[in-house]
Amino acid sequence: MKIFQKTLNKKVTFKGISLHAGEVTTINLLPAKINQGIIFKRIDLKNSKPTLATWNNVKVANLCTMIKNSKGESVSTIEHLMFALYALEITNVTIEVDGPEIPILDGSSLLFIQELITSGISEQKTEMPELIINNSVEVVEQNKFIKYEPNQNKYLEIDYTLDYKDQLIKKQRKVVKNIQNSYKEIYNARTFCHQEDLEKIFAMGLAKGGSLDNAIVISGKKVLNQEGLRYKDEFVRHKILDCAGDLYLSGFFIKGKITCNQGGHELTNKLLQKILSNPKNYTINNMEKSLKKKLITTAKPNISYKVAI
């Protein structure tokens, strides 16, 4: 079945606090022409250079996914917005940001998706290029791993396991067979942290905008948020949301099966690096050479994650 590129019907604006910088940030999502891809642009900086949302622009990050261009201009905490674009199959959009970080909103992708659906999405007249990954690829780090396996399915399946040594989350596993068709299973799952970790996070200069309005906070066996959890397994659902959003930095709708244990932003990007830095791992159909040059490169990205959740 052919999948056509899509963009927005009109400008869509979001405004809210940024999770780590703690600043009020406004972003404008603008319709874009075919084959542009997803581009972020810092409008608070003079003569800012657009940054393509792709795996080889991912740089050093703490507790989020960050992309940075050759001028050193960065935009962080993009993963929840990337999931919204992925879930709704939006392939071409320009995102203007008046600060270094995307607003966290409620800590999930819910509000992004609701507003984008309300504003409308347009199908364009050009097919979406198809990435076919030929080989199984795995990244293992101690007790963590993420693995891609090709199969005959025309969709992305994610099988994710969390195994925390705490009193509440403990071990959780969830399988979402078709992420785009089943995005409502995970799109409102929020980011989370343990109360005992907050002091360390604050000492890193992060989570300045964090609150019970945009994150689940766990203390022992209790959830401190007054409304409680949206799902008993909201934690693993959110990890699947993050994983799918980060996978969209491939620039394609990946098909096949992802199995992940105790992963995070770092591991997901390392999987993309391992797949896409070796041309023997993949083939691409229906893609113009100019777009392929933008999305695929054999250059090794400069990435080093200090903390990933």
C-alpha positions as CSV (number, residue, x, y, z in Angstrom):
1,M,0.0,0.0,0.0
2,K,1.3,3.4,-1.0
3,I,1.9,5.9,1.8
4,F,1.9,9.5,0.7
5,Q,3.8,12.4,2.3
6,K,1.8,14.7,4.6
7,T,1.9,18.2,6.0
8,L,-0.3,20.5,8.0
9,N,-3.3,22.4,6.7
10,K,-2.2,25.6,8.6
11,K,0.0,27.0,11.2
12,V,-0.3,25.4,14.7
13,T,1.0,27.0,17.8
14,F,1.8,25.6,21.2
15,K,3.0,27.5,24.3
16,G,4.1,26.1,27.6
17,I,6.8,25.6,30.2
18,S,10.0,23.7,29.1
19,L,10.7,20.8,31.4
20,H,14.5,21.3,32.0
21,A,15.1,25.0,31.3
22,G,11.9,26.0,33.1
23,E,11.2,28.8,30.6
24,V,7.9,29.5,28.8
25,T,8.4,28.5,25.2
26,T,6.3,29.0,22.1
27,I,6.6,26.8,19.0
28,N,4.9,27.2,15.6
29,L,4.4,24.3,13.3
30,L,4.2,25.4,9.7
31,P,3.1,23.5,6.5
32,A,6.1,22.5,4.4
33,K,6.7,21.3,0.8
34,I,7.2,17.8,-0.3
35,N,10.6,16.1,0.5
36,Q,11.5,18.8,3.1
37,G,11.3,16.5,6.1
38,I,11.0,17.7,9.7
39,I,13.0,20.9,10.3
40,F,13.5,22.8,13.6
41,K,14.5,26.5,13.5
42,R,15.5,28.6,16.5
43,I,13.7,32.0,15.9
44,D,15.2,33.5,19.0
45,L,18.6,33.4,17.5
46,K,19.9,35.8,14.8
47,N,20.5,34.2,11.4
48,S,19.6,30.8,12.8
49,K,20.2,27.8,10.6
50,P,17.5,25.1,10.2
51,T,18.2,21.7,11.8
52,L,16.9,18.6,10.2
53,A,15.4,16.1,12.6
54,T,17.6,13.2,11.8
55,W,19.6,10.6,13.8
56,N,23.0,12.1,12.8
57,N,22.1,15.5,14.3
58,V,21.5,14.0,17.7
59,K,24.1,15.3,20.2
60,V,24.9,15.2,23.9
61,A,21.7,15.0,26.0
62,N,20.6,14.8,29.6
63,L,17.2,13.2,30.2
64,C,15.9,14.0,26.7
65,T,16.7,13.8,23.0
66,M,18.5,16.8,21.6
67,I,19.5,17.8,18.0
68,K,22.1,20.3,17.1
69,N,23.2,21.8,13.8
70,S,26.7,22.8,12.5
71,K,26.4,26.3,14.1
72,G,25.9,24.7,17.5
73,E,22.2,25.7,17.7
74,S,20.3,23.0,19.6
75,V,16.7,22.1,20.3
76,S,16.0,19.6,23.1
77,T,13.2,17.4,24.5
78,I,11.8,16.8,21.0
79,E,10.8,13.2,21.5
80,H,7.1,13.7,22.5
81,L,6.5,16.0,19.5
82,M,8.4,13.6,17.2
83,F,6.0,10.8,18.4
84,A,3.0,13.0,17.6
85,L,4.3,13.6,14.1
86,Y,5.1,9.9,13.7
87,A,1.7,8.8,14.9
88,L,-0.1,11.1,12.5
89,E,2.2,10.3,9.6
90,I,3.3,14.0,9.2
91,T,6.4,14.0,7.1
92,N,7.0,17.6,6.1
93,V,6.8,20.4,8.7
94,T,8.9,23.4,9.8
95,I,9.0,23.9,13.6
96,E,9.8,27.4,14.8
97,V,11.1,27.5,18.4
98,D,11.7,30.6,20.5
99,G,14.0,28.9,22.9
100,P,16.3,25.9,23.3
101,E,13.6,23.4,24.3
102,I,10.2,22.1,23.3
103,P,7.3,22.7,25.8
104,I,6.6,19.7,27.9
105,L,2.8,20.3,28.1
106,D,1.3,17.5,30.1
107,G,4.4,15.2,29.8
108,S,3.0,13.1,27.0
109,S,2.0,13.5,23.3
110,L,-1.7,13.9,24.0
111,L,-2.0,17.7,23.6
112,F,0.2,17.8,20.5
113,I,-1.8,15.1,18.8
114,Q,-5.2,16.5,19.7
115,E,-4.4,20.0,18.3
116,L,-2.8,18.7,15.1
117,I,-5.8,16.6,14.4
118,T,-8.1,19.5,15.0
119,S,-6.1,21.8,12.8
120,G,-6.0,19.3,9.9
121,I,-3.5,17.3,8.0
122,S,-3.0,17.4,4.2
123,E,-1.9,14.5,2.0
124,Q,0.7,15.5,-0.6
125,K,1.1,14.0,-4.1
126,T,4.4,12.3,-3.5
127,E,5.0,8.9,-2.0
128,M,6.8,8.6,1.3
129,P,10.2,6.9,0.7
130,E,10.3,3.4,2.1
131,L,13.2,2.2,4.3
132,I,13.8,-1.6,4.1
133,I,16.2,-2.9,6.8
134,N,17.6,-6.1,5.6
135,N,19.4,-7.5,8.7
136,S,18.8,-8.0,12.4
137,V,20.7,-5.4,14.4
138,E,21.3,-5.3,18.1
139,V,22.9,-2.9,20.6
140,V,23.8,-4.4,24.0
141,E,25.1,-2.5,27.1
142,Q,25.3,-4.6,30.3
143,N,21.7,-5.5,31.2
144,K,20.2,-3.2,28.5
145,F,19.6,-4.0,24.9
146,I,17.6,-2.9,21.9
147,K,17.2,-5.1,18.8
148,Y,15.7,-4.6,15.4
149,E,14.4,-7.6,13.5
150,P,13.0,-7.5,9.9
151,N,9.7,-9.3,9.3
152,Q,6.9,-9.4,6.7
153,N,4.7,-7.0,8.6
154,K,4.1,-3.5,7.0
155,Y,4.2,-1.8,10.3
156,L,6.3,-1.2,13.4
157,E,6.0,-3.4,16.5
158,I,7.6,-2.6,19.8
159,D,8.1,-5.1,22.6
160,Y,9.4,-3.2,25.6
161,T,10.4,-4.3,29.1
162,L,11.1,-2.2,32.2
163,D,12.7,-3.8,35.3
164,Y,13.0,-1.3,38.1
165,K,14.2,-2.3,41.5
166,D,11.6,-0.1,43.3
167,Q,8.3,-0.7,45.1
168,L,5.9,0.5,42.5
169,I,7.0,0.1,38.9
170,K,8.9,-3.2,39.4
171,K,8.8,-5.2,36.1
172,Q,6.5,-4.1,33.3
173,R,6.3,-5.4,29.8
174,K,4.1,-4.2,26.9
175,V,3.8,-5.1,23.2
176,V,2.2,-2.7,20.8
177,K,1.8,-4.6,17.5
178,N,1.2,-1.6,15.2
179,I,2.4,1.7,16.7
180,Q,0.8,4.0,14.2
181,N,-2.6,2.3,14.2
182,S,-2.5,1.8,17.9
183,Y,-1.0,5.1,19.0
184,K,-3.9,5.9,21.3
185,E,-2.6,3.1,23.6
186,I,0.4,5.1,24.5
187,Y,0.0,8.8,23.4
188,N,-1.2,10.1,26.8
189,A,1.4,8.2,28.9
190,R,3.5,10.7,30.8
191,T,7.1,11.0,31.7
192,F,8.1,10.0,35.2
193,C,10.8,10.1,37.9
194,H,11.4,8.9,41.4
195,Q,11.3,11.6,44.2
196,E,14.7,10.5,45.5
197,D,16.3,11.2,42.1
198,L,15.0,14.8,42.0
199,E,17.8,16.2,44.1
200,K,20.4,14.8,41.7
201,I,18.4,16.0,38.7
202,F,18.1,19.5,40.2
203,A,21.9,19.5,40.9
204,M,22.5,19.0,37.2
205,G,20.5,22.1,36.5
206,L,17.6,20.1,35.0
207,A,13.9,19.8,35.5
208,K,13.5,23.4,36.5
209,G,10.0,23.4,34.9
210,G,9.0,20.0,36.2
211,S,5.8,19.7,38.3
212,L,3.0,17.3,39.0
213,D,1.2,18.9,36.0
214,N,3.8,17.5,33.6
215,A,5.3,14.4,35.1
216,I,4.5,11.4,37.3
217,V,6.5,11.6,40.6
218,I,6.9,8.3,42.5
219,S,7.7,8.1,46.2
220,G,8.1,4.6,47.5
221,K,4.8,2.7,46.7
222,K,2.9,5.9,46.0
223,V,2.3,8.2,43.1
224,L,2.3,11.8,44.3
225,N,0.1,13.1,41.5
226,Q,-3.4,13.7,42.9
227,E,-5.2,12.1,39.9
228,G,-3.0,9.0,40.0
229,L,-2.0,7.0,37.0
230,R,-3.7,6.9,33.6
231,Y,-2.8,3.3,33.3
232,K,-1.3,0.8,35.7
233,D,1.6,0.3,33.3
234,E,1.8,4.0,32.2
235,F,5.6,3.8,32.8
236,V,6.3,1.2,30.1
237,R,3.8,2.9,27.8
238,H,5.7,6.1,28.0
239,K,8.9,4.3,27.2
240,I,7.4,3.0,24.1
241,L,6.2,6.5,23.2
242,D,9.8,7.8,23.6
243,C,11.2,4.9,21.6
244,A,8.9,5.4,18.7
245,G,9.5,9.2,18.7
246,D,13.3,8.7,18.7
247,L,13.0,6.1,15.9
248,Y,11.3,8.7,13.7
249,L,14.7,10.4,13.7
250,S,15.6,7.8,11.1
251,G,13.5,10.0,8.7
252,F,11.3,7.0,7.8
253,F,8.5,4.9,9.0
254,I,10.5,1.9,10.1
255,K,8.8,-1.4,9.6
256,G,9.7,-4.6,11.6
257,K,10.0,-5.5,15.2
258,I,11.8,-3.6,18.0
259,T,12.6,-5.5,21.2
260,C,13.9,-3.4,24.0
261,N,14.9,-4.1,27.6
262,Q,15.8,-1.3,30.0
263,G,16.5,1.0,27.1
264,G,16.3,4.8,26.6
265,H,17.1,7.7,24.3
266,E,20.8,6.8,24.1
267,L,20.2,3.1,23.2
268,T,17.6,3.9,20.5
269,N,19.9,6.4,18.8
270,K,22.8,4.0,18.9
271,L,20.6,1.4,17.1
272,L,19.8,4.0,14.4
273,Q,23.5,4.7,14.1
274,K,24.4,1.0,13.8
275,I,21.7,0.5,11.1
276,L,22.1,3.6,9.0
277,S,25.8,4.0,9.1
278,N,26.2,0.8,7.1
279,P,24.6,0.8,3.6
280,K,24.6,-3.0,3.6
281,N,21.9,-2.9,6.3
282,Y,19.2,-1.2,4.3
283,T,17.7,-0.3,0.9
284,I,15.5,2.7,0.1
285,N,12.6,2.8,-2.4
286,N,10.9,5.8,-3.9
287,M,13.5,8.3,-2.7
288,E,15.0,11.3,-4.6
289,K,18.8,11.5,-4.4
290,S,18.7,15.0,-2.8
291,L,16.6,13.7,0.1
292,K,18.7,10.6,0.5
293,K,21.8,12.7,0.9
294,K,20.1,14.7,3.7
295,L,18.8,11.8,5.7
296,I,21.5,9.2,5.2
297,T,25.2,9.7,5.8
298,T,28.1,7.4,6.6
299,A,29.6,10.1,8.9
300,K,29.6,9.0,12.5
301,P,27.6,11.3,14.7
302,N,29.2,12.9,17.8
303,I,26.9,11.5,20.5
304,S,27.5,11.0,24.2
305,Y,24.6,10.6,26.7
306,K,25.3,11.3,30.3
307,V,21.9,10.2,31.6
308,A,18.9,8.8,29.8
309,I,15.4,8.1,31.0
